Amino acid sequence: MTKRRISSSTEEYWFDDAAANRAVDFFEKCLTHGKGEWAGQPLILSPWQADEIIRPLFGWKRKDGTRKYRTAYIQIPRKAGKSTLAAGIANILLFADGEPGAEVYSAAADREQARIVFDMAKGMIEASEPLKKRASVYKQSIVVPSTASSYKVLSSDAYTKHGFNAHGIVIDEVHALPNRDLWDVLTTSTGARRQPLTVAITTAGYDRHSLCYELYDYAVKVRDGVIDDPAFLPVIYEAGKDDDWKLPATWRALISAEMLVGFGKGLGRGLAYAGETADMTGVMANILVIAILAPLIDQMILEKLKQRLLRYQYV
C-alpha cells in the first residue's frame, strides 16, 4: 500500500520546527470551519494533514532560509477536506508568509470550481476578527493593504492571463483542467519571487493524456527516488500496484483513520468499483479512482457497492 512522501534531509536543507509549528498554529488559532456541523469551530488539522503536508511545506528550508519546496502535488480522496486544506494554505500565503506584495491565486478548470477554495478562504477571513481587520474583502479578490498583498480567483481561460507576479498558486481539481495553459501561465510568473509555492491539489483523474497525469507521474518518480527534485513535494494517497482493489482491506488501507472519519457516510457513495465501469481497472497506474467517477457510474452499481460496504461496516 503506497502512502508516502519523500523529504530528503541533506546538508543543503534543514527543518525549521518553529516555522512548521507556526503554520499548523495558523490553521488552529486563526482559521475556523465555515460549513456543516463544525462551522465556527477552530480548524484543527488531522495528523496526516499536519505531518504529511503542512509541516513539510512550511518547515523545510534551504540554506538561505527560504522555503525548500516550491511545488506540491497533493492527491487525496474526495471528502477528505481537500478544499478546506487548500483554502488554509492560500490564507497562510496571503497573511503569514512574509512576502511583501504577495499575489496569491486560486485557480481551477472553471471559475465556479476555483471559487470553492476562494470562498472558503474568504469565509475563514470573515470569521476571524484579526484577519478581517487586516483585509479588505471583495467579491473576486481579497487585499491586505499593510503588505500590498492580494488573493484572486481565476479560471482556465489562460490566454488573457499574463502579467502576473505570483507568489502563491493553489490549483484545485487539477484532473479537470482541459490543458496546461493556465498552469504554464501561472507557474512561469513566479520567477521574481523569493520562495514561490504552487500547490496542485486534486482527487484522482483518469485521463493519461492530461496535465494531471503528467504531474502524477512526475510526483511518483520523485517520491520513489527515480527523479531527484528536492523542490517538489509529492503527497499521494493511492492503492499500490499489487493491491486488489476489490478487497475492503485495500480501501481501508488507502486512507488514514483520520481521513476515514472525514469521509463518514459519504464513503459509501464515493468509492466505486473500478472494474464495474468501462476500462477503469488500469487507470492512472492502478490508482483507485474515487468520487470523480460517481457521475459515470450506474446507480444500480452504486447501490450494490453501498450494500457491500454496509456488510463491512464502512457506513
Secondary structure, DSSP 8 states (H G I E B T S, - for coil): -B--------TTEEE-HHHHHHHHHHHHHH-B--SGGGTTSB----HHHIIIIIHHHHHEEETTSSBS-SEEEEE--TTSSHHHHHHHHHHHHHHSS--TT-EEEEE-SSHHHHHHHHHHHHHHHHT-HHHHHH-EE-SSEEEETTTTEEEEEE-S-GGG--S---SEEEEE-GGG-SSSHHHHHHHTT-TT-SS-EEEEEE-----SSSHHHHHHHHHHHHHTTSS--TTEEEEE-B--TTS-TTSHHHHHHHS-HHHHHHHTTHHHHHB--GGGSTT-TTTTTT---BSTTGGGS-HHHHHHHHHHHHHTT--
